[in-house]
Amino acid sequence: MTIPAPDGYDVVVIGGGAAGLNAALMLARARRTVLVLDAGEPRNAPATAVHGLFAREGVAPAELLERGRDEVRSYGGEVVTAEVDAVHPATSTDPDNDDPAFTVSTSEGRMLHARRVLVTTGLVDELPDIAGLRHRWGRDVVHCPYCHGWEVRDRAIGVLANGPMALHQVSLFRQWSADVTFFARGTTLSADEAEQLRARDIRIVDGDVEELVVAEDRITGVRMSDGSVVARDVVAVGTRMTARAGFLDGIGLRAQEHPSGAGDHLPVDARGQTAVPGVWAAGNVTDPSAQVGGAAAAGAFTAAQINGDLVQEDVRLAVTAYRRRPFSVRGEAQVTELVAGDARHGV
């Protein structure tokens, strides 16, 4: 176990969702000093329940996070509410140590030293500018059939085209309901694509969508720009998913467009490390499609890689410190170990 400098940590985790808390849990159990900084703005806050998570099906998002925070703290990890302003490289006071280190600053003016940084800040969902959409988000406006499909099964679902994954999304929602309408919103469909939708009895509606029609706190339809209303109970829409990564500009790390075209992300290697040595990322900030279980698993995996990386650094530092000892002291240490070894073997 290493003891970092005052107000310093082996790992500062930025983001306290599933990925960040599971990573912190793993690191704390590995006897690392770990701090989670969480701005308190979880992506799934509007949702009433988490779905598709083994043994925790239907748990409220707030309850799941609170339990996770308690578990991290039970092993000595720290979890605090704070918004990170910036991350900067830190200069080591040891001329023989060129391993990465960072300074993390928060909006409250706190400056923290970290040997490693793990980014698990997740995403922001950007919705199209349609009246009523944001207000119903997470209720009867949904995006993921695996998260919400069962809850909206057999209802009248309208899928609003919004981005390159629109056709895939409408085809998926057809699995949960026989009454699905695709609002093309200017999307040009090939003859084959239009045929595929019609073959599955998916109605295609052209034209601009003006607003959602709501009565008695529920969606009743979708109003088009020509004034007509298409009756619907549920609206599904893909979002543009934007990585929360602006605070990383100080180390030259910026989000890049995701290959799916559905938003941006922080690219990482197979171990979870970004292009900046010592800075790692996990969860939705790097994988927009990850659900809660997948994000948590990614956090656990990346935490193990970070601990392994720190172990290698600990070994290098220990060898350097050992070589600085006077030869006589090193010799005495070796003799002591040999004697102890003999005693263990009954010599």
Residue, then its C-alpha position, 0 to 999 in steps of 0.5 A: m500500500t502506498i501513502p501519497a502526499p498530503d491532499g494527494y491520491d493514487v487515483v482521482v476518479i472524475g465522475g460518480g456513476a456506475a463506471g466511476l463507483n465500481a472502479a473506485l470500489m475495486l481500487a479501494r479494495a486494492r488498498r489504493t487511496v482513491l477519491v471520486l469527484d462527482a458533479g451530481e448530474p447523472r445521465n439517467a436521473p430522469a429515469t425511474a428505474v434501472h433495467g437489464l442489470f442482473a440482481r438489481e432489476g428495477v432499482a431506482p438510479a438514485e438508490l443504486l448510486e447511494r449504495g455504490r457510494d456507501e460501498v466505496r466508503s466502507y473500504g476507505g475510498e472518498v466520494v465528494t460532490a464537486e465539479v472538476d474545472a481542469v486537469h493539468p500535468a504535475t511536476s514530480t519533486d523527485p528527479d528520478n521519477d518521470d512517471p505521470a502525475f496530475t493536478v485536478s482543480t475543482s470549481e470550489g478551488r480545491m487542488l488535488h494531486a493524483r498519480r493517475v486520473l480515471v475519467t468516468t463523466g459519461l455523456v450529455d444527451e442532446l435532443p432535437d429542438i421539438a417542443g415538449l420533448r425535453h420535458r417528457w424525457g425519461r418518462d414517455v420520451v425514451h431512446c433505448p429499447y433495451c432500457h425501456g422497451w418492456e415498459v412501453r410494450d404493445r403501446a403506440i410508439g412513434v420513432l423520430a428520425n434523428g441521426p444515422m441510427a434512426l432506421h436501426q432504432v425503429s426496427l428495434f422498437r418493432q420488437w416490442s410493439a406491432d404499432v410503430t410509426f417512423f417520423a422520417r423528418g427529412t430522412t431520405l429512404s432508399a427503396d429497399e429501406a422503405e420496403q423493409l419498414r413497410a414489410r414489418d407494418i411500420r408506418i412512414v410519416d414524412g414532414d416536419v414534427e412541430e411538437l408533442v401533444v400532451a394531455e393529463d400528463r401523458i403523450t397523446g400524439v405528435r403534431m406535424s408542421d401542417g397541423s395534423v396530429v398522429a396519435r401516439d402514446v410513446v415517442a422514441v428518439g435517438t440523441r446526439m451523445t456528447a462526452r463530458a470532457g471539456f475539463l481535459d483541455g489542459i492536458g491536450l485530450r479532447a473528445q473525438e467523433h464516435p465511429s457510429g456517428a451518434g456523438d463523440h467519445l474519448p478513445v482508449d486502448a484495450r486497457g482503457q488508457t487514453a492517448v495521455p499516459g496516466v489518464w484512463a477512461a471508462g463507461n459512457v464517456t468512451d462507449p456511448s452504447a454501454q448500459v449501467g451493467g456494461a459501464a460498471a464492468a468497464g470501470a472494474f476492468t479499467a481499475a484493475q489495469i490502473n492498479g497494475d500500472l501503479v504496481q509497476e511504478d511502485v516497483r520502479l520507485a522501490v528499486t531506485a530507493y534501494r539503489r540509493r542505500p549505502f552498500s553496507v545497509r543493503g548488505e545488512a538487509q540481505v543478510t537479515e532476509l537470508v537469516a529469516g529465510d533459514a529460520r523459516h526452513g528450520v535451519 
